[in-house]
């Protein structure tokens, strides 16, 4: 199998239940038992196991030491929206003495309770919905950076805008939840609102806040060790916010500590002191939560200083160091302190083309050394003589034992063994005269105190059994908080309003859109659409408000999750729970905007593993949809996603507007068309033998879809079926590229690519590059683009936009949404997931469909693996795939019911088709009036791959036959009929053909689909009438106002209008295609058969509209040839001049009629179709006096404008004299501010 840039050999197992662990290089069977009766108390046992010997060579790149001696079967039960799924997990390969064997088959049984358990605790929860403390009153915000005792003076309050002279100080309150990161795990408590902190106000008893009065309180900074993320630094924020108010009654004050009354069982005059060094300077791989500090490249020896006053030198200092190395040679760090060797950290060499970008290393656990009051830790990096090697320090943590003595500074202290000791401890503090108080800060919201009346030595008692934390308060060392430019904050009340409607009554929420305030107007536009069109209750929630209530003002991904969880858990019933989350904003690996042009708009979950671009260093939006108690910290993903999540990659209002408009256009009446019947599957070729399964799996999937959803017209674009061409940059498939982008612009509901890829595009042959996504022009025909490949849409790295992002961002083309990847994914896992995803997306066996995001949620829950983490849904999570409704039925051929033997579709036979629109129960929709589009295909074609690279066997596969007719007919009262003549160029052998129907209802957003695979196509009509008359053709560029020789932009459309009594041939007979030749290049013809459509109810008339792209400036000639069904040709030419899109160019400036008396139009050609243009016409006398001015904004679909008219009167409405006048035409683009002008003459009679 392939994994990113790595090529791995592993044993192959068929089926979707096997998982390859890229970190352990092991295979696991994870069988979904499709049962909900198991509980976590069950155990599983396998019996009747049949094995087959397997050689060590067959293990390939599996690590043999990770292969167990037993299958080690286990049962895993997960819950999603209250529904349980059970998985049997075992090792399918085990050791057998000195050999190995694999399991061929087995039986299983479970023991323990089989009663279904319901993890859901949801009941009617209106009673617990409460208001935020921020809902009323005046609130002022400030912040701290480090933990400690802070002093707030009168002047600081005034600087916040808080007027202490108007407030009884006894009512002053401080709220805040500290600067630590919120827990990732759901089962670790964190407040749902701001908590009032106990504070101390000196001088408040007189009810006046005097100049000398002040507030003391303990504030927790952003400098706390976090076990989940293995860091001392808050990853998301540099500020810990607190809030001050005087709303309500008297505030919470710091009480005296209640000491135990018994005798002390332990006397202590020492404490455990924690110090660390950590700086977040670089993220090597641009992913994950781990940021590294100092770099050891030029300076390979660096020293870090720590101060431990009054160190107890008899107790060794504990040291923890984490470091990293990025080197293609073995390297190491040597660590010492004050000349004393502490230890070494060694690193393996990186492997070329590996997804691993660096290695982490630690000192052994419980490493210690003998310290002094001033400790210097020296790190020396050994690069093994390779200058390009680079080491990094992550953090240094020291734990030292100090004597409990005052130092003239505030300091924290604790006894680490208190948790494992019972009794009463007596702390004795020496040199304590300057220590005014000891605060117990174990509970930062409820601090308590012990006063010291100036004693140089004093003591206090505490109960053992838990580790309690204290701080010595020294009046000479209070910290001072900081403020931002805007301190007063607006009232808000998310918790009290999110589950309320406009009438303040309880209302369940279906869909939340989470975005910063700067993008909220566009989010509201999308929300309004879904409220009206999707019947969803939608709430737009500002990130800033979430942080204010749920994380004490600071950015934190868990605050977003907790807000979502609040809505989810307070639903009125389980079936009313929140369904969709839209993260309306781009994301980044950098939460703190250290990267230029950062895109951290709505933050994303990043894994702790940060050293590989593979599956183990993932990012995830699923985090926000994991609601159960045992979820949250995604270490090893195991399904259980409760809410469907999507992300719309927008960074500013303009981009947000474009992406929301695409969603609206996807539902616009203009988007309704037979392109919705098309489904394109693309497969990579076999660059190595392990790739062979790509095309076979994609072909098998295509055939399954054709069986399960036969109304789809399946287009298979398998690279190995095309001729591979050599180029200076490597092998290429130019014809496959053309077919892919032609299919995009013609339109397909889904594009599904399976194969290799990366940030820059798809396949090593570069069938898709970054610029391709930008240049697509398929407005109103936006597909879902599925790319279960490597890193195609790695959107969380703002330093390198990807091909997938450009495809999503295209405002008038590209994809409406994407099921895509942001990291490397193993081929084996990708193939399996692609099959599962398609099954759920298309709801095999049902006509009831889920949203695309819900499809991904279901698929991940059914197939949990490390691969699942790297697959994302980019787009609106409430978006339904625009699959037309069933059904359109063929009822008659040449007035013969299809229940009878019907005529074959013979060459040159005139065929009459009759049919009807019905509901799913085949009842005629007699009130249905609309238009029908029909495509009739010749017999299936058997094609073969070419084994271009010599790495895979030749594979035969079937594709749709040539389109022998494409036309449009009216539907009246649910019924339709039309006729056409079968082209001479059909293939003569008789076999089943295919009819594909699509209809859209008049003046309604409703469409239907249908098909028939029973018709027979082939044979010759021996009695066909003669026809030797060629078709008629008229050619234009962009629209019918174009005159040959006129100007166009660089990407114009060719319009051809054709007429023939028997119709136009689209059957792709040899030499009888509809063809356009550009500038005489006959070796590169443009085949236009698939672009031709008949007029409504008239198969003798039709037209085509074909896009040319990126033509060079200058004169061009198109030679056009078409054939009727009798193979009579017609040829015509058209010329046009391309003007570069950088300039605005005018030509053919005139007024018509000229001369005139009472009416004329001003005409001009330009190269800016579809752009709003500001046009000014000024009519002047020969001497230059302006007599009439007209300003008008116009937009043209083509290159010719004739929108401005004049009646020959001046600006005052008076008729001007006869004679010759000059007029100036000025045109300016609203989009680019480019301007052009021309002068011409006119004559008034």
Helices and strands as residue ranges (DSSP letters): E 2-3, E 6-7, E 18-21, E 26-32, E 43-54, G 57-59, G 64-66, E 74-80, E 83-90, E 93-96, E 99-111, G 126-128, G 133-135, E 139-144, E 148-153, H 154-160, G 164-166, G 169-171, E 173-175, E 196-197, E 200-202, G 204-206, E 214-219, E 240-245, E 255-256, E 266-268, E 270-278, E 295-296, E 301-307, E 317-326, E 331-337, E 340-347, E 359-362, E 368-369, E 374-382, E 390-403, E 411-414, G 416-420, E 424-429, E 435-440, E 448-451, E 458-463, E 469-474, E 479-480, E 488-489, H 494-497, E 511-515, G 517-519, H 520-533, E 538-542, H 543-550, H 557-569, G 574-576, E 580-584, E 605-606, E 619-620, G 622-625, E 644-648, H 653-666, G 669-671, G 674-677, E 678-683, G 689-691, H 692-708, E 713-718, G 719-721, E 725-727, E 730-732, H 734-746, E 750-754, E 757-758, E 761-762, E 768-769, H 770-775, E 783-787, H 803-809, E 815-821, H 827-841, H 852-862, G 866-870, E 871-874, E 885-893, E 896-897, E 905-907, E 910-917, E 930-937, E 941-944, E 956-959, E 963-971, E 975-981, E 991-992, E 994-1001, E 1007-1012, E 1016-1020, E 1032-1037, E 1047-1048, E 1053-1059, E 1075-1078, G 1082-1084, E 1086-1087, G 1089-1091, E 1092-1095, E 1098-1107, E 1114-1123, E 1129-1138, E 1146-1152, E 1160-1166, E 1173-1180, E 1186-1194, E 1200-1206, E 1219-1229, E 1235-1244
